Amino acid sequence: MDLQIGLMLGQDGMVNGAIYALMALALVLVFSVTRVILIPQGEFVTYAALSMAAIQAGRLPSIVWMLLALALLTLVVEAWRHAQGTRVDWKSTIVWAVVFPAIAAALAFGVKPQSGWMQALVVFTLITPMGPLLYRLVFRPLAQASVLFLLIVSVALHLVMVGLGLYYFGAEGSRTHVIWDASWDFAGVPVSGQSLVVVFTAIVLLVAMYLFFERSIVGKALRATAINRVGARLMGVPTDLSGDLCFALAALIGVASGILIAPVTTIYYDTGFLIGLKGFVAAIIGGLTGYPGAVAGAVLVGQLESFSSFWASAYKEVIVFTLIIPVLWWRSLNTRHVEDEE
């Protein structure tokens, strides 16, 4: 390996690490607030990428039917809860189960966007509401369950969403148009505009999330819920709505990641699992609670994957996932063990 090859591998590692950082950010966010390890995070990436490809090919993104089915089922469940005497926040229910799906359906059926920005907007409106709808249907009724039980449910939901991805999108892979097709040559190393778009957008999203949690009232309410759910509820923070919001943010991050990565690699219906799993490895390296540690872990995973593909391409996935073993071993020796925490 010479310097030129090393720089090229480093560039690929930075691009991959940027995507894994976004995945890790979403996983840490959801786990901190709801104690759910969101295994289906990668499916948001897949759905977004394949929906974008369908729109660019002039086809109706069939995932709209899944969104409408989730919205209808959510309304039925909330009506049943109301009939049972449970207090239901109908304002947020109408927003997630009526307003957003109606906008998404109107854009999907009535508009054939030509510009990349409008196509991305349609994809965002299609996929982002799925986050809070899935939370209301699957995870909110199990809010008091153990972390292990929530993990099992999350794995089951992942399998269901992979199957639905195969049904709606088929087994063939797709790519989307390059967002920025410029290219440069620095010291013999080709640098594409798409790579810069991926890294720059990831940095912008990470900074925006930092400012959101540090400066905004809503972000501080989410942090309070993550630190002490019972205490946040006593202070008037609507913890159920916190779950809605963090799942919506996770879906939004997944959509952004899917749109960014689709021009770089071919996306299949099950590609999101590996992307999400590598983001999970990065989150574990960061302790599954800290955002800076998760970002650092994502960069490490991206670089390790890139250089492993050069030295031992057949074992690059094994090498990346093996990284989690010494990390878990070290944390098991330095963490106070408890049965469960509120």
N, C-alpha and C positions, 0 to 999 in steps of 0.2 A: 504494500500500500504506500503510495506517495502522497505528498501534501495535497495535490489537486483532488485525488479521490477522497481523501479525508475531509476536505472542505465540502465536496458534493454530498457525502454521507451526512455531514453535520447539518447541511441545509435541509436535507430530507428529514432528519431527526427533529429539527426545529418546527417544520411544518406539521409533522405528525404529533409532536409534543403539544403544539397549540390546540389541536383538536382534542387530544386527551385531557388537556387542562380544562377545557370547557366541560367535558364529560365529568371530570372529577369535581368541578365546581358544583354542577347540578346534583351529583350524588351526595356531596357533603351537605348541601343546602337542604335536600329532602330528608336525609337521615337526622340532621340536627333538629329539625322542627317536628317531624312525625315519627322518627325511629324506624322508618322504612328504608331498607336498602333497595333502591329502585333498579332492579335487574332489567326491566324493559326500557331503560333510558336509551339504549341503542336503537330501539324500534322507532323512536321519534326521529332519529337520524335517517333511518332507512325510509320511513314513510315520506319524509320531507324530500329526500333526494329523488325517489322514484316518482313522486307527485310532480316535482319540478320537471323531470324528464318527460312525463306524460303531457304536461302543458306545453312544453316546447315542441313536442311532436304533434300538437294540434288535437290531442285527445282529451276527453273528460277525465280528470283525476278521480278514479272510482272510489277512492278513500272517502269521498264526500258521503257515500251511503253509510259507511261505518260511523262517521260523525253524527249523522242524523239519527241513526239507530241508538247511539249512546245518549244523545240528547233526549229522545223520546223515553228511553228506559229510565233516565234520571228523573224526568218529570213524573213518571208513574211511581217510582220509589218514593219521591218526596211527597206526593199526594197520599200515598199509603201511610207514611210516617205522620203526616198531618192528621189523617183519620184516626190514627192510634193515639192521638193526644200529644205527640212530640212537637216541640216548637220548631218551626221551619223558617229559615230566613229566605223568604220568597224573592227579595230583591236580588240577592246574589244568584239564586237559582234561575231567575229569569235572564240574568245577564249571561250566565254560562250555558244554559240549556236552551235558550230561545234566541237572544240577540246575536251572539257570536255565530251559532250554526246558521241562522237566517242570512247573515251577511256572507258567510262562507258559501252557502248554497247559491245565493244571488250572483256572487262573483264567479263561481264554478260553472253555473248553467248559462248565465247571461252575458258574460264577458269573455272574450278571447284575447287576452293581453299579448302584445307583441314585445313590449320593452321588458328587460330583465327585472326592473324594479317592480313593475306591476305583477309579473309572474311570481316574484318572491312574496309580494303582499298576499296574493291568493293562497300560496302555500302556508304562510304564517296564519292566516285566518282559518285554514282547514285543520291544521295540526295542533296549534296551541291550545284551543279549548278542550282537546282530548285529555290533557293533563288533569284539570280539576274535575272533569266528568268521571274519569277513571278513579280518582281519589274518592269521590262521593259514592260511587257504586261498589268499590272493592275494599278500600282501606279505611274509610271513616267508620263503618260499622265495627271494625276490629281495632279501634283506637286504643283499647285497654289490653290488647293481647300482648304476648311476649315478643321480643325482637326475633326470636327463632321462628315463631309461628308466622309473623309478618314476612320473614324472609322466604318461607315455604310458599306463602301466597304470592309473593312477588315472582318467584320462579315459575309458578303455575301461570300467572298472568303473562309472563314473557313467552311461554310456550304457545299460549292462545294467540298472542299478537303476531308471533312468527307465522303461525298457520294462517291467520287472516291476511298477513302480508303476501303469502304465497297465493291465496285465493284472489286478492284484489289486483296484484301486480304481475303474477305469473313467475315462472322460474328463470326467465331471461334477465340478464343484467342490463343496466343502462348507465349512460353518462350524460351530463348536461353540458351546455356551451360554456366555454371559458369566460369568466367574468372580465378579466383583463389579459389580453393576449400579447402584451409587450414582453420583451426579453432583452437581457443584457449579458455581457460577458465580463466577469471580473477575475483577472489573473487566471484565465482559462477555465473558470467555473461558470457555467450557465445559470443565470438567475431569472426565473420567470415572473411575470407580473402576477400570475395566479398565486404563487407562493407568498409574495409580499401581501396580497390581499388577505390570505388566510391568517398570516401571522399578525398583521395590523388589526384586522377585525377582532381576532381573539384578544389582543391586548386592550382594545377599546371596550369590549364586553367585560373583561375582567376589571378594568378600572371603573366602568359604570356600575358594576355590581358592588365594588368596594364603596363607592360614594353613596350608593343606594342604602347599604347597610349601616354606614357610618353617619350619614347626614339626614336621611329622611325619617319621618315619624313611622311610616309603615315598615321600613327596614329595621328600625330599632324595636318595633313590636315583634317582628319575626325573631330577632336576636333574643328578646326576652322570653319568647315561647321556647326557643331552643335551649336556653339556660335553665328555666324553671317553668314548666307548662302550667302547674297549679298556681304558682305565684303570679304568672302573667294573666291567668283567668281572673284571679282575685283583683287585679289592677284594672280589669275591664277590657283586656285584650280578647277579641273573639278568636279563640284558638282554632275552631273549625274553619273559619275563613282564612286563618294562617295556612292551614293545610291546602286549601284551594289555591292560594296565591303561590306557595312554594312549588306546587305541582305545575301551575301555569308557567312559572319561571323556568322550571326544568324542561318543560315541553318547548318553550321558546328557545332555550339554549340548544336543545336538540335540533330544532328546525334550522337555526343559524348554522350549526355544525354540518347538517346534511347538505345545505345549499353550498357551503364552502368546500366540502370534500368531494362532492359529486363530479366536478370537472377534473379532479386529480386522479380518481380511481373509479373503476367500474363497481357499481353498487348492486347487490342482489338482495332478495327479500330477507336473507338471514345474515347479511353483512354486519348489521348493527350489533349483533351479539359480541363479536370480537372487539369492535370499537368500544362498546360499553364496558366490556370486561377489562380492557387495558386502562380505561378511565378509572375503573374500580381499583385496579392495582395501584394506580397513582394516588387515589384517595386513601388507600390503606397505608401507603408510605407516609402520607401526611397525617395519619392518625384518625382519619374519617371525621375529624372535627375542625381542623384548621385549614383555612383557604390558602395561605402562603405555602404551607407544607405540601398541600395537594398539587399546587402549580409546580413546585420544585420536583415533586415525584413524577408529574406528567412529562416534564422536560427530560428527566432521567430515563423514563420508559421510552420516550421517542428516540433518544440517542442510542439507547441499548438495542432497540429494535432495528434501527438503521444500520448500525455497525455489525450486528449479528447477521443481517441479511447478506453482508459481504463475506464475513468469515465463515459462517455456517448457516446458509440460507434455509436448509431443510429443518433446522432446529431453532429458528428465530423465535417462534411462538413459545416453544418450550423454555427457552432462555428467559424470555420476558416474564412468563408466568411463574417460573421458578424463583424469581426475585422476591415474590411475596413470602416465601418460606422463612428466610432469615429475618425479614422484617417482623413477621408475626412472632417468631421465636424471641426476638429481642424485646418486643413490646410485652409479651407474656411474662417476661422476667422483671419488667420494670413498671407494671401496672397493677394497681390494687384490684383484686378480684372481688366482685360482688355477684349475688345471684341475679339481681335485676335492679334497674334504677327507674324512678319515675321520670 
